[in-house]
Amino acid sequence: MKIFEYMATGVPILGSNIGSISEVLNPSNSIIFDPENQKTIGSGFRYFTNNRVESKKKSDAALLEVRHLYTWSVRAKSILEFIK
């Protein structure tokens, strides 16, 4: 749930590539880091600092995705389709 809340803020996201997080966050909507490699976290922060236009594009993409793909209505439709 938190990932979707973060996406809805319209703020750039720096997310780890573990578990279900990597199913939602990707290079088009966030900066992904390897939690086993501290250097990738720093690289992600530097990317956001040095590439504000691209960072804005990523946060805008995340916002659009959460509004169109990850709503309760979309989830309910998916579940009903699965049941059929």
Gaussian input, Z-matrix of N, CA and C with variables (Angstrom, degrees):
# hf/3-21g

backbone

0 1
 N
 C     1     B1
 C     2     B2     1     A1
 N     3     B3     2     A2     1     D1
 C     4     B4     3     A3     2     D2
 C     5     B5     4     A4     3     D3
 N     6     B6     5     A5     4     D4
 C     7     B7     6     A6     5     D5
 C     8     B8     7     A7     6     D6
 N     9     B9     8     A8     7     D7
 C    10    B10     9     A9     8     D8
 C    11    B11    10    A10     9     D9
 N    12    B12    11    A11    10    D10
 C    13    B13    12    A12    11    D11
 C    14    B14    13    A13    12    D12
 N    15    B15    14    A14    13    D13
 C    16    B16    15    A15    14    D14
 C    17    B17    16    A16    15    D15
 N    18    B18    17    A17    16    D16
 C    19    B19    18    A18    17    D17
 C    20    B20    19    A19    18    D18
 N    21    B21    20    A20    19    D19
 C    22    B22    21    A21    20    D20
 C    23    B23    22    A22    21    D21
 N    24    B24    23    A23    22    D22
 C    25    B25    24    A24    23    D23
 C    26    B26    25    A25    24    D24
 N    27    B27    26    A26    25    D25
 C    28    B28    27    A27    26    D26
 C    29    B29    28    A28    27    D27
 N    30    B30    29    A29    28    D28
 C    31    B31    30    A30    29    D29
 C    32    B32    31    A31    30    D30
 N    33    B33    32    A32    31    D31
 C    34    B34    33    A33    32    D32
 C    35    B35    34    A34    33    D33
 N    36    B36    35    A35    34    D34
 C    37    B37    36    A36    35    D35
 C    38    B38    37    A37    36    D36
 N    39    B39    38    A38    37    D37
 C    40    B40    39    A39    38    D38
 C    41    B41    40    A40    39    D39
 N    42    B42    41    A41    40    D40
 C    43    B43    42    A42    41    D41
 C    44    B44    43    A43    42    D42
 N    45    B45    44    A44    43    D43
 C    46    B46    45    A45    44    D44
 C    47    B47    46    A46    45    D45
 N    48    B48    47    A47    46    D46
 C    49    B49    48    A48    47    D47
 C    50    B50    49    A49    48    D48
 N    51    B51    50    A50    49    D49
 C    52    B52    51    A51    50    D50
 C    53    B53    52    A52    51    D51
 N    54    B54    53    A53    52    D52
 C    55    B55    54    A54    53    D53
 C    56    B56    55    A55    54    D54
 N    57    B57    56    A56    55    D55
 C    58    B58    57    A57    56    D56
 C    59    B59    58    A58    57    D57
 N    60    B60    59    A59    58    D58
 C    61    B61    60    A60    59    D59
 C    62    B62    61    A61    60    D60
 N    63    B63    62    A62    61    D61
 C    64    B64    63    A63    62    D62
 C    65    B65    64    A64    63    D63
 N    66    B66    65    A65    64    D64
 C    67    B67    66    A66    65    D65
 C    68    B68    67    A67    66    D66
 N    69    B69    68    A68    67    D67
 C    70    B70    69    A69    68    D68
 C    71    B71    70    A70    69    D69
 N    72    B72    71    A71    70    D70
 C    73    B73    72    A72    71    D71
 C    74    B74    73    A73    72    D72
 N    75    B75    74    A74    73    D73
 C    76    B76    75    A75    74    D74
 C    77    B77    76    A76    75    D75
 N    78    B78    77    A77    76    D76
 C    79    B79    78    A78    77    D77
 C    80    B80    79    A79    78    D78
 N    81    B81    80    A80    79    D79
 C    82    B82    81    A81    80    D80
 C    83    B83    82    A82    81    D81
 N    84    B84    83    A83    82    D82
 C    85    B85    84    A84    83    D83
 C    86    B86    85    A85    84    D84
 N    87    B87    86    A86    85    D85
 C    88    B88    87    A87    86    D86
 C    89    B89    88    A88    87    D87
 N    90    B90    89    A89    88    D88
 C    91    B91    90    A90    89    D89
 C    92    B92    91    A91    90    D90
 N    93    B93    92    A92    91    D91
 C    94    B94    93    A93    92    D92
 C    95    B95    94    A94    93    D93
 N    96    B96    95    A95    94    D94
 C    97    B97    96    A96    95    D95
 C    98    B98    97    A97    96    D96
 N    99    B99    98    A98    97    D97
 C   100   B100    99    A99    98    D98
 C   101   B101   100   A100    99    D99
 N   102   B102   101   A101   100   D100
 C   103   B103   102   A102   101   D101
 C   104   B104   103   A103   102   D102
 N   105   B105   104   A104   103   D103
 C   106   B106   105   A105   104   D104
 C   107   B107   106   A106   105   D105
 N   108   B108   107   A107   106   D106
 C   109   B109   108   A108   107   D107
 C   110   B110   109   A109   108   D108
 N   111   B111   110   A110   109   D109
 C   112   B112   111   A111   110   D110
 C   113   B113   112   A112   111   D111
 N   114   B114   113   A113   112   D112
 C   115   B115   114   A114   113   D113
 C   116   B116   115   A115   114   D114
 N   117   B117   116   A116   115   D115
 C   118   B118   117   A117   116   D116
 C   119   B119   118   A118   117   D117
 N   120   B120   119   A119   118   D118
 C   121   B121   120   A120   119   D119
 C   122   B122   121   A121   120   D120
 N   123   B123   122   A122   121   D121
 C   124   B124   123   A123   122   D122
 C   125   B125   124   A124   123   D123
 N   126   B126   125   A125   124   D124
 C   127   B127   126   A126   125   D125
 C   128   B128   127   A127   126   D126
 N   129   B129   128   A128   127   D127
 C   130   B130   129   A129   128   D128
 C   131   B131   130   A130   129   D129
 N   132   B132   131   A131   130   D130
 C   133   B133   132   A132   131   D131
 C   134   B134   133   A133   132   D132
 N   135   B135   134   A134   133   D133
 C   136   B136   135   A135   134   D134
 C   137   B137   136   A136   135   D135
 N   138   B138   137   A137   136   D136
 C   139   B139   138   A138   137   D137
 C   140   B140   139   A139   138   D138
 N   141   B141   140   A140   139   D139
 C   142   B142   141   A141   140   D140
 C   143   B143   142   A142   141   D141
 N   144   B144   143   A143   142   D142
 C   145   B145   144   A144   143   D143
 C   146   B146   145   A145   144   D144
 N   147   B147   146   A146   145   D145
 C   148   B148   147   A147   146   D146
 C   149   B149   148   A148   147   D147
 N   150   B150   149   A149   148   D148
 C   151   B151   150   A150   149   D149
 C   152   B152   151   A151   150   D150
 N   153   B153   152   A152   151   D151
 C   154   B154   153   A153   152   D152
 C   155   B155   154   A154   153   D153
 N   156   B156   155   A155   154   D154
 C   157   B157   156   A156   155   D155
 C   158   B158   157   A157   156   D156
 N   159   B159   158   A158   157   D157
 C   160   B160   159   A159   158   D158
 C   161   B161   160   A160   159   D159
 N   162   B162   161   A161   160   D160
 C   163   B163   162   A162   161   D161
 C   164   B164   163   A163   162   D162
 N   165   B165   164   A164   163   D163
 C   166   B166   165   A165   164   D164
 C   167   B167   166   A166   165   D165
 N   168   B168   167   A167   166   D166
 C   169   B169   168   A168   167   D167
 C   170   B170   169   A169   168   D168
 N   171   B171   170   A170   169   D169
 C   172   B172   171   A171   170   D170
 C   173   B173   172   A172   171   D171
 N   174   B174   173   A173   172   D172
 C   175   B175   174   A174   173   D173
 C   176   B176   175   A175   174   D174
 N   177   B177   176   A176   175   D175
 C   178   B178   177   A177   176   D176
 C   179   B179   178   A178   177   D177
 N   180   B180   179   A179   178   D178
 C   181   B181   180   A180   179   D179
 C   182   B182   181   A181   180   D180
 N   183   B183   182   A182   181   D181
 C   184   B184   183   A183   182   D182
 C   185   B185   184   A184   183   D183
 N   186   B186   185   A185   184   D184
 C   187   B187   186   A186   185   D185
 C   188   B188   187   A187   186   D186
 N   189   B189   188   A188   187   D187
 C   190   B190   189   A189   188   D188
 C   191   B191   190   A190   189   D189
 N   192   B192   191   A191   190   D190
 C   193   B193   192   A192   191   D191
 C   194   B194   193   A193   192   D192
 N   195   B195   194   A194   193   D193
 C   196   B196   195   A195   194   D194
 C   197   B197   196   A196   195   D195
 N   198   B198   197   A197   196   D196
 C   199   B199   198   A198   197   D197
 C   200   B200   199   A199   198   D198
 N   201   B201   200   A200   199   D199
 C   202   B202   201   A201   200   D200
 C   203   B203   202   A202   201   D201
 N   204   B204   203   A203   202   D202
 C   205   B205   204   A204   203   D203
 C   206   B206   205   A205   204   D204
 N   207   B207   206   A206   205   D205
 C   208   B208   207   A207   206   D206
 C   209   B209   208   A208   207   D207
 N   210   B210   209   A209   208   D208
 C   211   B211   210   A210   209   D209
 C   212   B212   211   A211   210   D210
 N   213   B213   212   A212   211   D211
 C   214   B214   213   A213   212   D212
 C   215   B215   214   A214   213   D213
 N   216   B216   215   A215   214   D214
 C   217   B217   216   A216   215   D215
 C   218   B218   217   A217   216   D216
 N   219   B219   218   A218   217   D217
 C   220   B220   219   A219   218   D218
 C   221   B221   220   A220   219   D219
 N   222   B222   221   A221   220   D220
 C   223   B223   222   A222   221   D221
 C   224   B224   223   A223   222   D222
 N   225   B225   224   A224   223   D223
 C   226   B226   225   A225   224   D224
 C   227   B227   226   A226   225   D225
 N   228   B228   227   A227   226   D226
 C   229   B229   228   A228   227   D227
 C   230   B230   229   A229   228   D228
 N   231   B231   230   A230   229   D229
 C   232   B232   231   A231   230   D230
 C   233   B233   232   A232   231   D231
 N   234   B234   233   A233   232   D232
 C   235   B235   234   A234   233   D233
 C   236   B236   235   A235   234   D234
 N   237   B237   236   A236   235   D235
 C   238   B238   237   A237   236   D236
 C   239   B239   238   A238   237   D237
 N   240   B240   239   A239   238   D238
 C   241   B241   240   A240   239   D239
 C   242   B242   241   A241   240   D240
 N   243   B243   242   A242   241   D241
 C   244   B244   243   A243   242   D242
 C   245   B245   244   A244   243   D243
 N   246   B246   245   A245   244   D244
 C   247   B247   246   A246   245   D245
 C   248   B248   247   A247   246   D246
 N   249   B249   248   A248   247   D247
 C   250   B250   249   A249   248   D248
 C   251   B251   250   A250   249   D249

   B1=1.4425
   B2=1.5270
   B3=1.3177
   B4=1.4630
   B5=1.5227
   B6=1.3297
   B7=1.4684
   B8=1.5216
   B9=1.3167
   B10=1.4555
   B11=1.5323
   B12=1.3095
   B13=1.4696
   B14=1.5248
   B15=1.3216
   B16=1.4668
   B17=1.5208
   B18=1.3286
   B19=1.4636
   B20=1.5248
   B21=1.3156
   B22=1.4625
   B23=1.5234
   B24=1.3237
   B25=1.4661
   B26=1.5181
   B27=1.3385
   B28=1.4609
   B29=1.5170
   B30=1.3177
   B31=1.4634
   B32=1.5300
   B33=1.3299
   B34=1.4699
   B35=1.5305
   B36=1.3273
   B37=1.4597
   B38=1.5176
   B39=1.3168
   B40=1.4594
   B41=1.5226
   B42=1.3390
   B43=1.4535
   B44=1.5121
   B45=1.3150
   B46=1.4617
   B47=1.5233
   B48=1.3064
   B49=1.4712
   B50=1.5260
   B51=1.3192
   B52=1.4651
   B53=1.5236
   B54=1.3069
   B55=1.4514
   B56=1.5019
   B57=1.3164
   B58=1.4562
   B59=1.5266
   B60=1.3142
   B61=1.4666
   B62=1.5183
   B63=1.3389
   B64=1.4574
   B65=1.5268
   B66=1.3276
   B67=1.4600
   B68=1.5263
   B69=1.3275
   B70=1.4626
   B71=1.5236
   B72=1.3182
   B73=1.4596
   B74=1.5244
   B75=1.3152
   B76=1.4600
   B77=1.5208
   B78=1.3170
   B79=1.4722
   B80=1.5346
   B81=1.3256
   B82=1.4654
   B83=1.5255
   B84=1.3486
   B85=1.4665
   B86=1.5304
   B87=1.3240
   B88=1.4682
   B89=1.5216
   B90=1.3087
   B91=1.4577
   B92=1.5184
   B93=1.3019
   B94=1.4550
   B95=1.5322
   B96=1.3296
   B97=1.4613
   B98=1.5190
   B99=1.2979
   B100=1.4656
   B101=1.5208
   B102=1.3332
   B103=1.4672
   B104=1.5312
   B105=1.3107
   B106=1.4674
   B107=1.5286
   B108=1.3354
   B109=1.4563
   B110=1.5304
   B111=1.3189
   B112=1.4656
   B113=1.5223
   B114=1.3063
   B115=1.4668
   B116=1.5240
   B117=1.3273
   B118=1.4638
   B119=1.5273
   B120=1.3205
   B121=1.4688
   B122=1.5272
   B123=1.3200
   B124=1.4656
   B125=1.5141
   B126=1.3277
   B127=1.4610
   B128=1.5258
   B129=1.3205
   B130=1.4584
   B131=1.5189
   B132=1.3160
   B133=1.4708
   B134=1.5196
   B135=1.3096
   B136=1.4723
   B137=1.5241
   B138=1.3204
   B139=1.4642
   B140=1.5309
   B141=1.3322
   B142=1.4516
   B143=1.5180
   B144=1.2999
   B145=1.4630
   B146=1.5245
   B147=1.3155
   B148=1.4658
   B149=1.5200
   B150=1.2970
   B151=1.4652
   B152=1.5229
   B153=1.2930
   B154=1.4662
   B155=1.5317
   B156=1.3292
   B157=1.4669
   B158=1.5259
   B159=1.3221
   B160=1.4646
   B161=1.5293
   B162=1.3141
   B163=1.4649
   B164=1.5251
   B165=1.3232
   B166=1.4671
   B167=1.5223
   B168=1.3302
   B169=1.4659
   B170=1.5284
   B171=1.3273
   B172=1.4589
   B173=1.5303
   B174=1.3248
   B175=1.4671
   B176=1.5253
   B177=1.3289
   B178=1.4654
   B179=1.5276
   B180=1.3336
   B181=1.4682
   B182=1.5306
   B183=1.3197
   B184=1.4728
   B185=1.5246
   B186=1.3157
   B187=1.4604
   B188=1.5322
   B189=1.3209
   B190=1.4637
   B191=1.5272
   B192=1.3222
   B193=1.4591
   B194=1.5262
   B195=1.3111
   B196=1.4653
   B197=1.5292
   B198=1.3132
   B199=1.4698
   B200=1.5288
   B201=1.3434
   B202=1.4553
   B203=1.5281
   B204=1.3088
   B205=1.4645
   B206=1.5277
   B207=1.3252
   B208=1.4582
   B209=1.5217
   B210=1.3198
   B211=1.4649
   B212=1.5309
   B213=1.3135
   B214=1.4606
   B215=1.5262
   B216=1.3170
   B217=1.4675
   B218=1.5198
   B219=1.3178
   B220=1.4615
   B221=1.5206
   B222=1.3093
   B223=1.4655
   B224=1.5363
   B225=1.3282
   B226=1.4581
   B227=1.5353
   B228=1.3246
   B229=1.4635
   B230=1.5210
   B231=1.3112
   B232=1.4567
   B233=1.5248
   B234=1.3137
   B235=1.4624
   B236=1.5316
   B237=1.3296
   B238=1.4638
   B239=1.5288
   B240=1.3187
   B241=1.4629
   B242=1.5249
   B243=1.3126
   B244=1.4602
   B245=1.5262
   B246=1.3375
   B247=1.4560
   B248=1.5351
   B249=1.3308
   B250=1.4754
   B251=1.5018
   A1=111.53
   A2=116.13
   A3=119.17
   A4=111.80
   A5=117.23
   A6=120.20
   A7=109.78
   A8=117.45
   A9=120.76
   A10=111.01
   A11=116.69
   A12=120.12
   A13=110.25
   A14=116.58
   A15=119.90
   A16=110.55
   A17=116.23
   A18=120.42
   A19=110.95
   A20=116.93
   A21=121.75
   A22=113.37
   A23=118.00
   A24=119.65
   A25=112.77
   A26=117.36
   A27=119.94
   A28=112.77
   A29=116.46
   A30=122.70
   A31=107.96
   A32=118.79
   A33=119.94
   A34=111.92
   A35=115.01
   A36=121.77
   A37=110.20
   A38=115.16
   A39=122.75
   A40=105.18
   A41=116.90
   A42=120.22
   A43=113.06
   A44=115.53
   A45=120.29
   A46=110.57
   A47=115.30
   A48=120.26
   A49=110.88
   A50=115.88
   A51=119.75
   A52=110.03
   A53=115.65
   A54=122.42
   A55=115.58
   A56=114.99
   A57=120.99
   A58=112.72
   A59=117.45
   A60=120.35
   A61=109.74
   A62=116.26
   A63=120.20
   A64=112.55
   A65=118.04
   A66=120.94
   A67=111.51
   A68=117.05
   A69=121.67
   A70=111.37
   A71=116.35
   A72=120.25
   A73=109.91
   A74=115.38
   A75=121.49
   A76=109.24
   A77=118.51
   A78=120.12
   A79=114.96
   A80=118.23
   A81=118.30
   A82=112.65
   A83=117.73
   A84=118.77
   A85=113.64
   A86=116.96
   A87=119.81
   A88=109.96
   A89=114.76
   A90=120.86
   A91=106.20
   A92=116.12
   A93=121.77
   A94=109.12
   A95=115.72
   A96=119.46
   A97=110.35
   A98=115.20
   A99=122.83
   A100=107.58
   A101=118.45
   A102=120.26
   A103=113.08
   A104=117.03
   A105=121.27
   A106=111.93
   A107=116.85
   A108=121.13
   A109=109.58
   A110=116.16
   A111=120.89
   A112=112.84
   A113=117.32
   A114=119.94
   A115=111.45
   A116=117.96
   A117=119.81
   A118=111.79
   A119=117.33
   A120=120.06
   A121=109.07
   A122=116.56
   A123=121.01
   A124=111.84
   A125=116.14
   A126=120.36
   A127=110.72
   A128=115.80
   A129=120.12
   A130=112.31
   A131=116.98
   A132=120.43
   A133=110.78
   A134=116.59
   A135=119.41
   A136=111.10
   A137=116.80
   A138=119.98
   A139=109.89
   A140=116.97
   A141=120.01
   A142=112.30
   A143=116.22
   A144=120.46
   A145=111.85
   A146=116.24
   A147=120.96
   A148=114.47
   A149=118.74
   A150=122.65
   A151=110.47
   A152=115.61
   A153=119.73
   A154=112.97
   A155=117.46
   A156=119.92
   A157=110.35
   A158=117.28
   A159=120.84
   A160=111.09
   A161=116.64
   A162=120.43
   A163=110.35
   A164=116.12
   A165=121.35
   A166=110.52
   A167=117.04
   A168=120.47
   A169=110.93
   A170=116.23
   A171=120.42
   A172=111.30
   A173=116.73
   A174=119.00
   A175=110.84
   A176=117.86
   A177=120.71
   A178=110.70
   A179=116.68
   A180=120.98
   A181=110.59
   A182=116.65
   A183=120.44
   A184=110.57
   A185=116.49
   A186=121.02
   A187=110.78
   A188=117.14
   A189=120.00
   A190=111.64
   A191=116.53
   A192=120.03
   A193=111.67
   A194=116.53
   A195=118.96
   A196=110.65
   A197=117.29
   A198=120.61
   A199=112.66
   A200=116.90
   A201=120.10
   A202=114.88
   A203=117.29
   A204=119.75
   A205=114.47
   A206=116.50
   A207=119.16
   A208=113.26
   A209=116.26
   A210=120.05
   A211=108.94
   A212=116.19
   A213=119.77
   A214=110.43
   A215=117.34
   A216=120.79
   A217=111.20
   A218=116.68
   A219=120.71
   A220=110.39
   A221=117.06
   A222=121.12
   A223=110.52
   A224=117.45
   A225=121.25
   A226=110.75
   A227=117.78
   A228=121.26
   A229=110.87
   A230=116.47
   A231=121.31
   A232=111.39
   A233=116.93
   A234=121.77
   A235=110.19
   A236=117.13
   A237=120.21
   A238=111.55
   A239=116.92
   A240=120.62
   A241=110.89
   A242=116.19
   A243=120.40
   A244=111.07
   A245=117.13
   A246=122.16
   A247=110.67
   A248=116.20
   A249=120.41
   A250=107.97
   D1=-37.80
   D2=-177.78
   D3=-61.34
   D4=-39.99
   D5=-179.20
   D6=-57.81
   D7=-43.46
   D8=-179.31
   D9=-66.91
   D10=-36.09
   D11=175.80
   D12=-64.49
   D13=-42.75
   D14=178.51
   D15=-62.69
   D16=-42.86
   D17=179.60
   D18=-61.69
   D19=-35.94
   D20=-177.43
   D21=-72.95
   D22=-12.98
   D23=-179.90
   D24=-75.56
   D25=-22.58
   D26=-176.98
   D27=77.95
   D28=14.53
   D29=179.52
   D30=-103.34
   D31=142.53
   D32=179.02
   D33=-55.52
   D34=143.11
   D35=-176.91
   D36=-115.07
   D37=134.52
   D38=171.95
   D39=-112.15
   D40=108.17
   D41=-173.80
   D42=-124.78
   D43=150.32
   D44=-179.79
   D45=-80.97
   D46=153.96
   D47=-178.68
   D48=-95.65
   D49=56.08
   D50=179.14
   D51=-122.29
   D52=149.43
   D53=172.15
   D54=49.19
   D55=-141.49
   D56=-176.09
   D57=-70.23
   D58=-16.71
   D59=176.91
   D60=-58.95
   D61=-42.90
   D62=-178.05
   D63=-70.89
   D64=-11.88
   D65=175.13
   D66=-79.17
   D67=-21.10
   D68=-177.49
   D69=-108.02
   D70=-48.86
   D71=-179.66
   D72=-84.63
   D73=140.38
   D74=179.91
   D75=-150.33
   D76=173.29
   D77=-176.52
   D78=-61.66
   D79=-17.49
   D80=178.80
   D81=-83.88
   D82=-20.52
   D83=-177.27
   D84=-120.74
   D85=3.33
   D86=-178.74
   D87=-169.28
   D88=175.42
   D89=170.44
   D90=-103.65
   D91=127.58
   D92=-177.19
   D93=-102.11
   D94=137.64
   D95=176.45
   D96=-125.96
   D97=158.85
   D98=177.50
   D99=-92.79
   D100=114.78
   D101=-177.18
   D102=-63.91
   D103=-15.53
   D104=178.60
   D105=-86.12
   D106=-8.32
   D107=-176.29
   D108=-127.93
   D109=103.42
   D110=-177.00
   D111=-60.53
   D112=-28.83
   D113=-179.16
   D114=-63.47
   D115=-31.88
   D116=-178.91
   D117=-69.93
   D118=-28.57
   D119=176.33
   D120=-67.11
   D121=-47.48
   D122=177.98
   D123=-61.14
   D124=-39.94
   D125=178.14
   D126=-61.82
   D127=-39.23
   D128=178.66
   D129=-63.65
   D130=-44.83
   D131=177.38
   D132=-62.35
   D133=-42.62
   D134=178.61
   D135=-63.71
   D136=-38.17
   D137=178.02
   D138=-58.11
   D139=-49.53
   D140=-179.74
   D141=-61.29
   D142=-38.64
   D143=-179.35
   D144=-69.24
   D145=-40.50
   D146=-174.53
   D147=-91.36
   D148=-11.95
   D149=-176.34
   D150=-131.28
   D151=65.82
   D152=-174.43
   D153=-64.34
   D154=-37.73
   D155=179.73
   D156=-65.40
   D157=-46.54
   D158=178.49
   D159=-65.82
   D160=-36.78
   D161=177.66
   D162=-62.36
   D163=-41.09
   D164=177.77
   D165=-63.28
   D166=-41.07
   D167=177.90
   D168=-61.04
   D169=-41.63
   D170=179.53
   D171=-65.86
   D172=-42.98
   D173=-179.99
   D174=-68.84
   D175=-34.97
   D176=175.91
   D177=-65.17
   D178=-40.61
   D179=178.25
   D180=-63.20
   D181=-41.95
   D182=178.61
   D183=-63.03
   D184=-41.73
   D185=179.59
   D186=-63.38
   D187=-44.32
   D188=177.90
   D189=-63.39
   D190=-42.22
   D191=179.60
   D192=-61.53
   D193=-45.40
   D194=-177.62
   D195=-67.07
   D196=-32.46
   D197=179.73
   D198=-74.14
   D199=-29.65
   D200=-173.97
   D201=-108.96
   D202=-23.56
   D203=-175.62
   D204=-111.71
   D205=-25.66
   D206=-171.25
   D207=-121.12
   D208=44.35
   D209=176.10
   D210=-96.95
   D211=164.78
   D212=177.27
   D213=-63.63
   D214=-36.04
   D215=179.58
   D216=-63.30
   D217=-46.17
   D218=178.72
   D219=-62.79
   D220=-41.89
   D221=179.81
   D222=-64.14
   D223=-43.76
   D224=179.65
   D225=-62.78
   D226=-42.31
   D227=177.25
   D228=-60.91
   D229=-42.05
   D230=178.98
   D231=-61.84
   D232=-42.86
   D233=179.30
   D234=-65.55
   D235=-43.95
   D236=179.51
   D237=-63.64
   D238=-39.14
   D239=176.60
   D240=-63.56
   D241=-39.95
   D242=178.80
   D243=-63.56
   D244=-39.89
   D245=-178.84
   D246=-66.06
   D247=-37.89
   D248=-179.94
   D249=-64.06

